[in-house]
Amino acid sequence: MLIWYDKYKNELCSYSGDGTNISILSKAKFVQNFFNKNKKFNTEGCLISYDKRFNEFIINVIGGVNKQNGSLVYSELM
């Protein structure tokens, strides 16, 4: 699975690699409100990493006027 943050649409997206369409993960997993409320965070983008041990994606939203940061953790097991 490939996950990325679309800075211009303010969405977290994913592609499963099976040839199907791209899904908007932030809306499918009901976290779009986090991105909408924290638009100041999204000025510098997003850093996404994967934790093999827990099978989780860690999403760090970077930036903002006051250099505020926020984090989300997404697990495929949920």
Buried (B, 14 or more C-beta within 10 A) or exposed (E): EEBBBBEEEBBBBBBEEEEEEEBBBBBEBEBBEBBEEBEBBBEEEBEBEEEEEEEBBBBBBBBBEEEEBBEBEBEEEE
